[in-house]
Amino acid sequence: MRFLFTLLFLVISLGVAACPFCRTSTAARIREALFGPDFFLNLFACLLPFAAFFMITILIYHGGKQKQSAANPLP
Amino acid sequence: MNKRPLVAAGTLMGIGMGGFVDGILFHQILQLHSMLSAKLSQDTVVNIKTSMIWDGLFHALTWVATAVSVRLLWQVAKRADVPWSGKVFRGSLLLGWGIFNLVEGIIDHYLLAIHHVVERLGLSVYDHAFLGSGVVLIVIGLSMVRTSQSNLVAVAHTGYRERSERKGS
């Protein structure tokens, strides 16, 4: 019986109840915090560095490609 | 010879791996900061859980960068006009890691100020060191990529010949 109660407490512990898409009050507060007025600002903040990284990679990949190939043709 | 595709693949892989160092070491193991730790104080379950979601997005984007870099490297391996140089690749990895530290540091730590290296200190010497490490890695990476120039033609010709032989056999 004691084991079952322990198991029950583990199942309904705060960690489990706080999963962001659960139907609990904690989960609802997480969703409020996540999709609040700053959502798009936070999304922009997360995406901006990666936009820069991909632009830098594209620049490296394409920059001066033709010039290099012409200068050093393959045998 | 055109080493840019190899440099691009290595740089993007370095960006991805640098991102994983930041995310795994600083966000998760040491827990010095999280993606939005300057905006969300890390003292409630709701804030910590919300931060975990934004950290997850950061890791997902880092994974995408790494996956794209593997694809680029795969393409490079099949091209005869691109040198297969370990030094260029290693230099590119360092270049990418440096670019990650520099760009992420400038945007997230200084311009947007959504987190700092050691969040409890705010903007501190550790943020300057993070940027500095980016510059150092970029300089080392670029020098490795550039000094390999003299070896590239020989390496490329060997690689071209080997690949041609493989196609022929």
gemmi code that builds the backbone of each chain (N, CA, C; Angstrom):
import gemmi

chains = {
    "A": [
        ("MET", (0.834, -1.217, 0.000), (0.000, 0.000, 0.000), (0.865, 1.263, 0.000)),
        ("ARG", (1.914, 1.227, 0.850), (2.821, 2.368, 0.936), (3.524, 2.581, -0.413)),
        ("PHE", (3.894, 1.464, -1.021), (4.544, 1.528, -2.334), (3.620, 2.185, -3.372)),
        ("LEU", (2.333, 1.826, -3.316), (1.371, 2.393, -4.276), (1.205, 3.888, -4.078)),
        ("PHE", (1.168, 4.327, -2.796), (1.076, 5.761, -2.533), (2.312, 6.505, -3.059)),
        ("THR", (3.480, 5.900, -2.832), (4.732, 6.519, -3.321), (4.676, 6.651, -4.836)),
        ("LEU", (4.220, 5.592, -5.459), (4.110, 5.602, -6.920), (3.129, 6.681, -7.382)),
        ("LEU", (2.023, 6.796, -6.663), (1.003, 7.794, -7.004), (1.574, 9.205, -6.882)),
        ("PHE", (2.333, 9.453, -5.808), (2.931, 10.780, -5.624), (3.959, 11.075, -6.714)),
        ("LEU", (4.676, 10.044, -7.125), (5.646, 10.245, -8.205), (4.939, 10.631, -9.506)),
        ("VAL", (3.824, 9.988, -9.760), (3.092, 10.230, -11.011), (2.509, 11.646, -11.037)),
        ("ILE", (2.005, 12.090, -9.878), (1.368, 13.422, -9.877), (2.304, 14.477, -9.291)),
        ("SER", (3.607, 14.210, -9.356), (4.555, 15.185, -8.816), (4.567, 16.441, -9.677)),
        ("LEU", (5.159, 17.489, -9.119), (5.167, 18.787, -9.813), (5.843, 18.691, -11.171)),
        ("GLY", (6.911, 17.924, -11.250), (7.641, 17.802, -12.514), (6.752, 17.293, -13.627)),
        ("VAL", (5.968, 16.289, -13.323), (5.078, 15.726, -14.336), (3.966, 16.710, -14.664)),
        ("ALA", (3.412, 17.336, -13.618), (2.286, 18.251, -13.820), (2.707, 19.503, -14.576)),
        ("ALA", (4.019, 19.788, -14.642), (4.476, 21.024, -15.263), (4.829, 20.862, -16.732)),
        ("CYS", (4.540, 19.722, -17.332), (4.841, 19.593, -18.758), (4.018, 20.645, -19.517)),
        ("PRO", (4.634, 21.306, -20.485), (4.026, 22.527, -21.037), (2.665, 22.334, -21.690)),
        ("PHE", (2.366, 21.129, -22.157), (1.087, 20.958, -22.847), (0.140, 20.022, -22.093)),
        ("CYS", (0.397, 19.865, -20.769), (-0.532, 19.088, -19.939), (-1.775, 19.933, -19.635)),
        ("ARG", (-2.808, 19.281, -19.092), (-4.021, 19.999, -18.680), (-3.953, 20.256, -17.179)),
        ("THR", (-2.959, 21.027, -16.757), (-2.845, 21.374, -15.336), (-2.700, 22.882, -15.217)),
        ("SER", (-2.879, 23.382, -13.997), (-2.778, 24.835, -13.810), (-1.351, 25.314, -14.061)),
        ("THR", (-0.366, 24.502, -13.641), (1.039, 24.887, -13.883), (1.324, 24.931, -15.378)),
        ("ALA", (0.815, 23.937, -16.082), (1.022, 23.903, -17.536), (0.361, 25.110, -18.203)),
        ("ALA", (-0.811, 25.488, -17.702), (-1.501, 26.658, -18.270), (-0.667, 27.916, -18.053)),
        ("ARG", (-0.022, 28.012, -16.897), (0.823, 29.193, -16.620), (2.066, 29.184, -17.515)),
        ("ILE", (2.582, 27.991, -17.781), (3.741, 27.898, -18.693), (3.328, 28.359, -20.092)),
        ("ARG", (2.162, 27.914, -20.529), (1.687, 28.331, -21.870), (1.458, 29.840, -21.921)),
        ("GLU", (0.932, 30.388, -20.816), (0.745, 31.850, -20.757), (2.082, 32.570, -20.883)),
        ("ALA", (3.081, 32.059, -20.175), (4.414, 32.686, -20.225), (5.038, 32.523, -21.609)),
        ("LEU", (4.808, 31.349, -22.202), (5.413, 31.061, -23.507), (4.781, 31.896, -24.613)),
        ("PHE", (3.452, 31.887, -24.662), (2.748, 32.582, -25.745), (2.255, 33.963, -25.305)),
        ("GLY", (2.981, 34.587, -24.414), (2.621, 35.922, -23.935), (2.941, 36.985, -24.970)),
        ("PRO", (2.837, 38.249, -24.569), (3.078, 39.360, -25.516), (4.488, 39.386, -26.106)),
        ("ASP", (5.428, 38.749, -25.417), (6.824, 38.748, -25.904), (7.144, 37.555, -26.799)),
        ("PHE", (6.134, 36.763, -27.157), (6.411, 35.532, -27.896), (7.208, 35.784, -29.176)),
        ("PHE", (6.715, 36.712, -29.994), (7.381, 36.935, -31.282), (8.751, 37.605, -31.102)),
        ("LEU", (8.851, 38.420, -30.074), (10.151, 39.035, -29.773), (11.164, 37.949, -29.358)),
        ("ASN", (10.705, 37.037, -28.510), (11.591, 35.946, -28.077), (11.951, 35.026, -29.247)),
        ("LEU", (10.945, 34.774, -30.088), (11.191, 33.926, -31.270), (12.225, 34.588, -32.181)),
        ("PHE", (12.053, 35.900, -32.383), (12.994, 36.664, -33.205), (14.398, 36.595, -32.601)),
        ("ALA", (14.468, 36.725, -31.273), (15.776, 36.687, -30.597), (16.452, 35.337, -30.781)),
        ("CYS", (15.657, 34.265, -30.785), (16.235, 32.928, -30.965), (16.657, 32.682, -32.406)),
        ("LEU", (15.884, 33.222, -33.341), (16.140, 32.949, -34.760), (17.245, 33.828, -35.348)),
        ("LEU", (17.369, 35.047, -34.832), (18.281, 36.025, -35.451), (19.722, 35.532, -35.603)),
        ("PRO", (20.345, 34.979, -34.546), (21.724, 34.517, -34.739), (21.832, 33.451, -35.832)),
        ("PHE", (20.835, 32.564, -35.903), (20.909, 31.487, -36.893), (20.699, 32.009, -38.315)),
        ("ALA", (19.877, 33.041, -38.445), (19.752, 33.687, -39.759), (21.118, 34.219, -40.184)),
        ("ALA", (21.819, 34.827, -39.236), (23.167, 35.356, -39.521), (24.122, 34.214, -39.874)),
        ("PHE", (24.037, 33.095, -39.140), (24.945, 31.965, -39.404), (24.734, 31.406, -40.821)),
        ("PHE", (23.466, 31.244, -41.194), (23.201, 30.679, -42.518), (23.611, 31.658, -43.621)),
        ("MET", (23.418, 32.962, -43.375), (23.854, 33.961, -44.366), (25.375, 33.919, -44.530)),
        ("ILE", (26.079, 33.822, -43.428), (27.555, 33.752, -43.489), (27.987, 32.506, -44.279)),
        ("THR", (27.325, 31.389, -44.013), (27.669, 30.141, -44.725), (27.412, 30.273, -46.223)),
        ("ILE", (26.276, 30.883, -46.575), (25.955, 31.079, -48.001), (27.006, 31.983, -48.647)),
        ("LEU", (27.384, 33.029, -47.926), (28.416, 33.942, -48.456), (29.732, 33.205, -48.682)),
        ("ILE", (30.122, 32.368, -47.724), (31.370, 31.610, -47.883), (31.263, 30.656, -49.074)),
        ("TYR", (30.115, 29.988, -49.185), (29.930, 28.969, -50.230), (29.979, 29.580, -51.624)),
        ("HIS", (29.288, 30.700, -51.799), (29.152, 31.271, -53.142), (30.168, 32.362, -53.465)),
        ("GLY", (30.736, 32.997, -52.446), (31.595, 34.146, -52.698), (32.846, 33.789, -53.480)),
        ("GLY", (33.023, 34.440, -54.640), (34.255, 34.271, -55.407), (34.457, 32.900, -56.012)),
        ("LYS", (33.372, 32.129, -56.127), (33.497, 30.755, -56.615), (34.000, 30.692, -58.059)),
        ("GLN", (33.368, 31.508, -58.901), (33.739, 31.480, -60.319), (35.171, 31.948, -60.531)),
        ("LYS", (35.532, 32.994, -59.745), (36.873, 33.548, -59.878), (37.925, 32.481, -59.542)),
        ("GLN", (37.676, 31.736, -58.442), (38.625, 30.706, -58.033), (38.732, 29.598, -59.071)),
        ("SER", (37.586, 29.157, -59.586), (37.589, 28.061, -60.547), (38.333, 28.446, -61.810)),
        ("ALA", (38.137, 29.696, -62.238), (38.784, 30.151, -63.462), (40.298, 30.267, -63.276)),
        ("ALA", (40.680, 30.686, -62.067), (42.110, 30.883, -61.825), (42.856, 29.559, -61.738)),
        ("ASN", (42.204, 28.510, -61.255), (42.854, 27.215, -61.083), (42.039, 26.108, -61.753)),
        ("PRO", (42.080, 26.036, -63.068), (41.282, 24.998, -63.727), (41.805, 23.602, -63.397)),
        ("LEU", (40.904, 22.675, -63.427), (41.289, 21.286, -63.149), (42.116, 20.709, -64.285)),
        ("PRO", (42.962, 19.723, -64.010), (43.745, 19.113, -65.083), (42.839, 18.322, -66.031)),
    ],
    "B": [
        ("MET", (41.461, 25.617, -58.054), (40.705, 24.813, -57.087), (39.741, 25.676, -56.305)),
        ("ASN", (38.619, 25.088, -55.909), (37.593, 25.816, -55.182), (37.396, 25.175, -53.813)),
        ("LYS", (38.006, 25.780, -52.808), (37.888, 25.191, -51.475), (36.717, 25.763, -50.681)),
        ("ARG", (36.004, 26.715, -51.279), (34.914, 27.358, -50.546), (33.818, 26.399, -50.077)),
        ("PRO", (33.401, 25.421, -50.890), (32.375, 24.484, -50.386), (32.835, 23.733, -49.138)),
        ("LEU", (34.125, 23.356, -49.094), (34.648, 22.652, -47.917), (34.690, 23.589, -46.707)),
        ("VAL", (35.119, 24.833, -46.957), (35.165, 25.811, -45.866), (33.748, 26.096, -45.349)),
        ("ALA", (32.784, 26.202, -46.283), (31.394, 26.467, -45.876), (30.841, 25.318, -45.041)),
        ("ALA", (31.099, 24.068, -45.492), (30.614, 22.901, -44.736), (31.252, 22.850, -43.354)),
        ("GLY", (32.576, 23.040, -43.302), (33.282, 23.000, -42.016), (32.852, 24.130, -41.097)),
        ("THR", (32.653, 25.313, -41.680), (32.242, 26.462, -40.865), (30.867, 26.222, -40.250)),
        ("LEU", (29.927, 25.734, -41.067), (28.579, 25.497, -40.539), (28.603, 24.387, -39.483)),
        ("MET", (29.454, 23.373, -39.710), (29.571, 22.316, -38.694), (30.190, 22.874, -37.410)),
        ("GLY", (31.169, 23.750, -37.557), (31.776, 24.399, -36.385), (30.774, 25.261, -35.644)),
        ("ILE", (29.907, 25.955, -36.401), (28.843, 26.751, -35.769), (27.927, 25.827, -34.964)),
        ("GLY", (27.541, 24.709, -35.585), (26.655, 23.774, -34.899), (27.298, 23.188, -33.652)),
        ("MET", (28.552, 22.781, -33.780), (29.216, 22.156, -32.623), (29.518, 23.194, -31.542)),
        ("GLY", (29.840, 24.416, -31.961), (30.006, 25.498, -30.986), (28.702, 25.764, -30.250)),
        ("GLY", (27.603, 25.679, -30.988), (26.283, 25.864, -30.375), (25.976, 24.770, -29.370)),
        ("PHE", (26.380, 23.546, -29.699), (26.150, 22.444, -28.766), (27.020, 22.594, -27.518)),
        ("VAL", (28.246, 23.089, -27.673), (29.094, 23.337, -26.493), (28.399, 24.338, -25.580)),
        ("ASP", (27.915, 25.427, -26.173), (27.214, 26.452, -25.400), (25.976, 25.854, -24.720)),
        ("GLY", (25.151, 25.187, -25.522), (23.876, 24.682, -25.003), (24.057, 23.586, -23.964)),
        ("ILE", (24.939, 22.633, -24.257), (25.096, 21.495, -23.343), (25.905, 21.899, -22.110)),
        ("LEU", (27.037, 22.593, -22.330), (27.919, 22.932, -21.201), (27.353, 24.075, -20.348)),
        ("PHE", (27.033, 25.202, -21.009), (26.614, 26.383, -20.240), (25.145, 26.328, -19.805)),
        ("HIS", (24.267, 25.850, -20.721), (22.837, 25.852, -20.379), (22.474, 24.698, -19.451)),
        ("GLN", (23.007, 23.500, -19.765), (22.499, 22.315, -19.068), (23.396, 21.824, -17.938)),
        ("ILE", (24.696, 21.616, -18.217), (25.555, 21.032, -17.179), (25.910, 22.061, -16.104)),
        ("LEU", (26.447, 23.207, -16.541), (26.833, 24.222, -15.558), (25.660, 25.118, -15.145)),
        ("GLN", (24.642, 25.193, -16.011), (23.440, 26.017, -15.767), (23.802, 27.462, -15.393)),
        ("LEU", (24.753, 28.015, -16.159), (25.157, 29.403, -15.928), (24.119, 30.377, -16.481)),
        ("HIS", (23.476, 29.974, -17.551), (22.408, 30.789, -18.131), (21.503, 29.901, -18.964)),
        ("SER", (20.381, 30.466, -19.401), (19.545, 29.785, -20.391), (19.197, 30.821, -21.453)),
        ("MET", (18.456, 30.434, -22.445), (18.232, 31.316, -23.600), (17.661, 32.677, -23.187)),
        ("LEU", (16.703, 32.669, -22.272), (16.053, 33.933, -21.876), (16.265, 34.232, -20.397)),
        ("SER", (17.398, 33.815, -19.855), (17.579, 33.940, -18.403), (17.668, 35.386, -17.916)),
        ("ALA", (17.979, 36.333, -18.811), (17.988, 37.733, -18.381), (16.562, 38.290, -18.292)),
        ("LYS", (15.613, 37.625, -18.999), (14.224, 38.087, -18.981), (13.380, 37.288, -17.986)),
        ("LEU", (13.691, 35.977, -17.864), (12.909, 35.106, -16.990), (13.784, 34.657, -15.829)),
        ("SER", (13.512, 35.153, -14.636), (14.321, 34.749, -13.489), (14.138, 33.249, -13.264)),
        ("GLN", (15.249, 32.579, -12.999), (15.217, 31.115, -12.917), (14.914, 30.645, -11.498)),
        ("ASP", (13.845, 31.160, -10.921), (13.521, 30.781, -9.537), (12.094, 30.248, -9.379)),
        ("THR", (11.408, 30.033, -10.478), (10.092, 29.397, -10.385), (10.019, 28.272, -11.421)),
        ("VAL", (9.170, 27.302, -11.127), (9.023, 26.179, -12.058), (8.532, 26.675, -13.417)),
        ("VAL", (7.598, 27.615, -13.393), (7.034, 28.115, -14.656), (8.120, 28.764, -15.507)),
        ("ASN", (8.938, 29.617, -14.894), (10.005, 30.284, -15.659), (11.066, 29.301, -16.150)),
        ("ILE", (11.430, 28.361, -15.298), (12.438, 27.373, -15.694), (11.915, 26.520, -16.852)),
        ("LYS", (10.645, 26.107, -16.737), (10.048, 25.290, -17.801), (9.924, 26.090, -19.102)),
        ("THR", (9.555, 27.337, -18.997), (9.448, 28.186, -20.196), (10.830, 28.355, -20.843)),
        ("SER", (11.835, 28.553, -20.005), (13.207, 28.679, -20.520), (13.646, 27.397, -21.221)),
        ("MET", (13.221, 26.259, -20.678), (13.595, 24.982, -21.295), (13.057, 24.878, -22.715)),
        ("ILE", (11.865, 25.421, -22.928), (11.274, 25.363, -24.278), (12.100, 26.217, -25.242)),
        ("TRP", (12.479, 27.411, -24.801), (13.294, 28.274, -25.683), (14.681, 27.676, -25.881)),
        ("ASP", (15.231, 27.047, -24.856), (16.505, 26.326, -25.016), (16.353, 25.198, -26.031)),
        ("GLY", (15.192, 24.531, -25.977), (14.924, 23.450, -26.934), (14.911, 23.960, -28.358)),
        ("LEU", (14.315, 25.146, -28.571), (14.308, 25.734, -29.916), (15.737, 26.034, -30.372)),
        ("PHE", (16.540, 26.556, -29.443), (17.947, 26.841, -29.751), (18.676, 25.555, -30.155)),
        ("HIS", (18.458, 24.479, -29.391), (19.116, 23.216, -29.719), (18.618, 22.658, -31.047)),
        ("ALA", (17.332, 22.828, -31.311), (16.772, 22.335, -32.577), (17.431, 23.051, -33.761)),
        ("LEU", (17.585, 24.369, -33.634), (18.229, 25.132, -34.714), (19.700, 24.742, -34.859)),
        ("THR", (20.353, 24.487, -33.726), (21.748, 24.043, -33.761), (21.853, 22.694, -34.469)),
        ("TRP", (20.886, 21.816, -34.189), (20.849, 20.500, -34.846), (20.664, 20.672, -36.357)),
        ("VAL", (19.772, 21.582, -36.753), (19.531, 21.818, -38.188), (20.819, 22.296, -38.860)),
        ("ALA", (21.524, 23.234, -38.207), (22.787, 23.739, -38.769), (23.779, 22.595, -38.956)),
        ("THR", (23.888, 21.720, -37.965), (24.818, 20.590, -38.056), (24.395, 19.630, -39.167)),
        ("ALA", (23.105, 19.362, -39.249), (22.607, 18.441, -40.282), (22.865, 18.996, -41.685)),
        ("VAL", (22.627, 20.292, -41.874), (22.880, 20.910, -43.183), (24.372, 20.830, -43.508)),
        ("SER", (25.213, 21.014, -42.482), (26.662, 20.944, -42.718), (27.096, 19.543, -43.150)),
        ("VAL", (26.463, 18.518, -42.597), (26.778, 17.130, -43.004), (26.400, 16.939, -44.472)),
        ("ARG", (25.266, 17.493, -44.848), (24.821, 17.410, -46.247), (25.833, 18.112, -47.181)),
        ("LEU", (26.281, 19.309, -46.750), (27.260, 20.053, -47.557), (28.561, 19.261, -47.683)),
        ("LEU", (28.984, 18.652, -46.570), (30.230, 17.886, -46.586), (30.100, 16.659, -47.489)),
        ("TRP", (28.930, 16.057, -47.482), (28.668, 14.897, -48.353), (28.809, 15.287, -49.820)),
        ("GLN", (28.273, 16.479, -50.140), (28.384, 16.978, -51.521), (29.841, 17.246, -51.876)),
        ("VAL", (30.586, 17.816, -50.935), (31.994, 18.131, -51.166), (32.780, 16.854, -51.475)),
        ("ALA", (32.463, 15.783, -50.737), (33.192, 14.519, -50.919), (33.042, 13.969, -52.331)),
        ("LYS", (31.966, 14.345, -53.003), (31.720, 13.811, -54.349), (32.223, 14.735, -55.460)),
        ("ARG", (32.754, 15.901, -55.065), (33.194, 16.867, -56.086), (34.698, 16.766, -56.317)),
        ("ALA", (35.072, 16.669, -57.574), (36.489, 16.551, -57.914), (37.207, 17.896, -57.880)),
        ("ASP", (36.445, 18.984, -57.979), (37.081, 20.308, -58.034), (37.275, 20.925, -56.652)),
        ("VAL", (36.920, 20.186, -55.600), (37.087, 20.711, -54.237), (38.152, 19.883, -53.522)),
        ("PRO", (39.152, 20.530, -52.950), (40.220, 19.776, -52.277), (39.716, 19.090, -51.018)),
        ("TRP", (40.193, 17.889, -50.775), (39.804, 17.122, -49.578), (40.925, 17.287, -48.563)),
        ("SER", (40.952, 18.460, -47.924), (42.060, 18.816, -47.047), (41.625, 18.815, -45.584)),
        ("GLY", (42.319, 18.012, -44.778), (42.015, 17.960, -43.352), (42.306, 19.269, -42.652)),
        ("LYS", (43.370, 19.941, -43.080), (43.737, 21.199, -42.430), (42.702, 22.278, -42.707)),
        ("VAL", (42.238, 22.340, -43.958), (41.189, 23.307, -44.300), (39.931, 23.009, -43.493)),
        ("PHE", (39.595, 21.723, -43.368), (38.385, 21.355, -42.645), (38.508, 21.694, -41.162)),
        ("ARG", (39.648, 21.351, -40.556), (39.838, 21.656, -39.131), (39.832, 23.167, -38.892)),
        ("GLY", (40.471, 23.905, -39.796), (40.452, 25.365, -39.692), (39.041, 25.907, -39.814)),
        ("SER", (38.256, 25.311, -40.708), (36.876, 25.753, -40.902), (36.023, 25.480, -39.667)),
        ("LEU", (36.284, 24.334, -39.016), (35.551, 24.029, -37.775), (35.824, 25.100, -36.714)),
        ("LEU", (37.100, 25.466, -36.574), (37.449, 26.504, -35.595), (36.854, 27.845, -36.002)),
        ("LEU", (36.902, 28.128, -37.312), (36.306, 29.371, -37.823), (34.818, 29.428, -37.464)),
        ("GLY", (34.117, 28.306, -37.676), (32.691, 28.267, -37.365), (32.409, 28.434, -35.888)),
        ("TRP", (33.216, 27.775, -35.064), (33.029, 27.914, -33.615), (33.241, 29.371, -33.194)),
        ("GLY", (34.276, 29.986, -33.761), (34.537, 31.389, -33.457), (33.403, 32.293, -33.912)),
        ("ILE", (32.876, 32.024, -35.116), (31.747, 32.818, -35.620), (30.545, 32.661, -34.695)),
        ("PHE", (30.316, 31.427, -34.222), (29.203, 31.231, -33.293), (29.380, 32.110, -32.057)),
        ("ASN", (30.539, 32.017, -31.413), (30.764, 32.783, -30.179), (30.652, 34.282, -30.426)),
        ("LEU", (31.205, 34.744, -31.535), (31.202, 36.181, -31.807), (29.796, 36.687, -32.141)),
        ("VAL", (29.141, 36.027, -33.087), (27.814, 36.502, -33.536), (26.772, 36.327, -32.435)),
        ("GLU", (26.745, 35.133, -31.823), (25.770, 34.885, -30.752), (26.039, 35.825, -29.577)),
        ("GLY", (27.318, 36.038, -29.290), (27.676, 36.931, -28.185), (27.214, 38.354, -28.438)),
        ("ILE", (27.490, 38.857, -29.638), (27.109, 40.241, -29.946), (25.581, 40.392, -29.920)),
        ("ILE", (24.874, 39.469, -30.602), (23.416, 39.610, -30.726), (22.706, 39.355, -29.391)),
        ("ASP", (22.964, 38.175, -28.788), (22.182, 37.771, -27.607), (22.682, 38.401, -26.308)),
        ("HIS", (24.004, 38.554, -26.169), (24.538, 39.057, -24.895), (24.545, 40.582, -24.850)),
        ("TYR", (24.839, 41.221, -26.002), (25.023, 42.677, -25.983), (23.817, 43.425, -26.577)),
        ("LEU", (23.428, 43.100, -27.816), (22.367, 43.874, -28.478), (20.987, 43.600, -27.871)),
        ("LEU", (20.594, 42.328, -27.828), (19.262, 41.988, -27.305), (19.287, 41.771, -25.793)),
        ("ALA", (20.451, 41.456, -25.263), (20.632, 41.230, -23.814), (19.598, 40.257, -23.245)),
        ("ILE", (19.408, 39.128, -23.931), (18.444, 38.143, -23.421), (19.112, 37.156, -22.457)),
        ("HIS", (20.415, 37.044, -22.523), (21.134, 36.286, -21.498), (22.597, 36.712, -21.495)),
        ("HIS", (23.294, 36.301, -20.430), (24.729, 36.563, -20.321), (25.415, 35.268, -19.892)),
        ("VAL", (26.732, 35.227, -20.064), (27.444, 33.969, -19.798), (27.191, 33.500, -18.356)),
        ("VAL", (27.446, 34.384, -17.396), (27.112, 34.072, -15.994), (25.972, 35.005, -15.614)),
        ("GLU", (24.771, 34.463, -15.620), (23.585, 35.319, -15.526), (23.510, 36.099, -14.219)),
        ("ARG", (23.967, 35.484, -13.123), (23.859, 36.197, -11.840), (24.746, 37.431, -11.789)),
        ("LEU", (25.754, 37.507, -12.686), (26.634, 38.683, -12.726), (26.166, 39.712, -13.752)),
        ("GLY", (25.213, 39.335, -14.590), (24.811, 40.229, -15.682), (25.916, 40.330, -16.713)),
        ("LEU", (25.962, 41.478, -17.403), (27.034, 41.680, -18.389), (28.365, 41.791, -17.641)),
        ("SER", (29.255, 40.847, -17.873), (30.475, 40.793, -17.059), (31.683, 40.488, -17.936)),
        ("VAL", (32.800, 40.306, -17.286), (34.050, 40.003, -17.981), (33.932, 38.682, -18.760)),
        ("TYR", (33.058, 37.801, -18.287), (32.886, 36.515, -18.972), (32.274, 36.702, -20.370)),
        ("ASP", (31.412, 37.712, -20.502), (30.852, 37.995, -21.835), (31.932, 38.536, -22.769)),
        ("HIS", (32.808, 39.390, -22.214), (33.915, 39.904, -23.030), (34.846, 38.747, -23.430)),
        ("ALA", (35.077, 37.838, -22.469), (35.946, 36.683, -22.760), (35.320, 35.788, -23.826)),
        ("PHE", (33.995, 35.663, -23.781), (33.278, 34.848, -24.766), (33.479, 35.432, -26.169)),
        ("LEU", (33.333, 36.760, -26.281), (33.577, 37.416, -27.576), (35.040, 37.253, -27.986)),
        ("GLY", (35.933, 37.457, -27.009), (37.369, 37.330, -27.285), (37.721, 35.941, -27.792)),
        ("SER", (37.125, 34.916, -27.176), (37.390, 33.538, -27.628), (36.926, 33.359, -29.069)),
        ("GLY", (35.817, 34.039, -29.412), (35.336, 33.979, -30.793), (36.338, 34.559, -31.763)),
        ("VAL", (36.891, 35.718, -31.415), (37.878, 36.371, -32.291), (39.121, 35.492, -32.441)),
        ("VAL", (39.598, 34.947, -31.308), (40.803, 34.095, -31.342), (40.572, 32.873, -32.225)),
        ("LEU", (39.410, 32.218, -32.056), (39.107, 31.027, -32.857), (39.004, 31.372, -34.342)),
        ("ILE", (38.420, 32.536, -34.653), (38.310, 32.957, -36.054), (39.699, 33.176, -36.656)),
        ("VAL", (40.568, 33.841, -35.908), (41.928, 34.116, -36.407), (42.685, 32.805, -36.645)),
        ("ILE", (42.611, 31.895, -35.666), (43.299, 30.604, -35.816), (42.717, 29.824, -36.994)),
        ("GLY", (41.389, 29.779, -37.059), (40.726, 29.040, -38.136), (41.082, 29.590, -39.505)),
        ("LEU", (41.017, 30.922, -39.644), (41.342, 31.549, -40.932), (42.791, 31.284, -41.322)),
        ("SER", (43.693, 31.375, -40.329), (45.108, 31.149, -40.659), (45.328, 29.707, -41.117)),
        ("MET", (44.624, 28.765, -40.504), (44.757, 27.364, -40.935), (44.215, 27.175, -42.349)),
        ("VAL", (43.087, 27.815, -42.638), (42.492, 27.692, -43.971), (43.415, 28.306, -45.018)),
        ("ARG", (43.987, 29.452, -44.678), (44.822, 30.165, -45.662), (46.187, 29.523, -45.855)),
        ("THR", (46.811, 29.057, -44.757), (48.162, 28.497, -44.908), (48.142, 27.142, -45.607)),
        ("SER", (46.989, 26.555, -45.720), (46.914, 25.269, -46.419), (46.897, 25.461, -47.932)),
        ("GLN", (46.884, 26.721, -48.365), (46.795, 27.045, -49.796), (47.861, 26.333, -50.622)),
        ("SER", (49.108, 26.336, -50.089), (50.213, 25.791, -50.885), (50.065, 24.288, -51.120)),
        ("ASN", (49.399, 23.604, -50.178), (49.262, 22.146, -50.317), (48.054, 21.747, -51.153)),
        ("LEU", (47.180, 22.719, -51.405), (45.888, 22.365, -51.982), (45.986, 21.770, -53.375)),
        ("VAL", (46.845, 22.326, -54.212), (46.885, 21.863, -55.587), (47.302, 20.392, -55.630)),
        ("ALA", (48.378, 20.065, -54.850), (48.825, 18.679, -54.822), (47.740, 17.757, -54.283)),
        ("VAL", (47.117, 18.164, -53.177), (46.060, 17.353, -52.577), (44.912, 17.191, -53.560)),
        ("ALA", (44.554, 18.303, -54.198), (43.414, 18.276, -55.109), (43.675, 17.385, -56.309)),
        ("HIS", (44.865, 17.481, -56.843), (45.174, 16.662, -58.011), (45.160, 15.186, -57.651)),
        ("THR", (45.720, 14.878, -56.458), (45.705, 13.484, -56.006), (44.270, 13.008, -55.851)),
        ("GLY", (43.465, 13.852, -55.173), (42.065, 13.485, -54.958), (41.319, 13.331, -56.260)),
        ("TYR", (41.580, 14.236, -57.196), (40.910, 14.176, -58.499), (41.266, 12.890, -59.222)),
        ("ARG", (42.571, 12.549, -59.135), (43.018, 11.342, -59.822), (42.375, 10.097, -59.199)),
        ("GLU", (42.387, 10.078, -57.841), (41.808, 8.914, -57.153), (40.328, 8.757, -57.460)),
        ("ARG", (39.640, 9.887, -57.464), (38.207, 9.801, -57.724), (37.932, 9.404, -59.168)),
        ("SER", (38.776, 9.898, -60.064), (38.619, 9.517, -61.473), (38.861, 8.025, -61.652)),
        ("GLU", (39.897, 7.540, -60.927), (40.194, 6.099, -61.023), (39.039, 5.268, -60.479)),
        ("ARG", (38.449, 5.760, -59.363), (37.330, 5.032, -58.764), (36.152, 4.961, -59.740)),
        ("LYS", (35.918, 6.081, -60.427), (34.811, 6.115, -61.386), (35.094, 5.154, -62.544)),
        ("GLY", (36.367, 5.111, -62.933), (36.731, 4.285, -64.051), (36.669, 2.802, -63.740)),
        ("SER", (36.959, 2.448, -62.454), (36.998, 1.019, -62.100), (35.610, 0.416, -61.896)),
    ],
}
model = gemmi.Model(1)
for chain_id, residues in chains.items():
    chain = gemmi.Chain(chain_id)
    for i, (resn, *xyz) in enumerate(residues, 1):
        res = gemmi.Residue()
        res.name, res.seqid = resn, gemmi.SeqId(i, " ")
        for name, pos in zip(("N", "CA", "C"), xyz):
            atom = gemmi.Atom()
            atom.name, atom.element = name, gemmi.Element(name[0])
            atom.pos, atom.b_iso = gemmi.Position(*pos), 0.0
            res.add_atom(atom)
        chain.add_residue(res)
    model.add_chain(chain)
structure = gemmi.Structure()
structure.add_model(model)
structure.setup_entities()
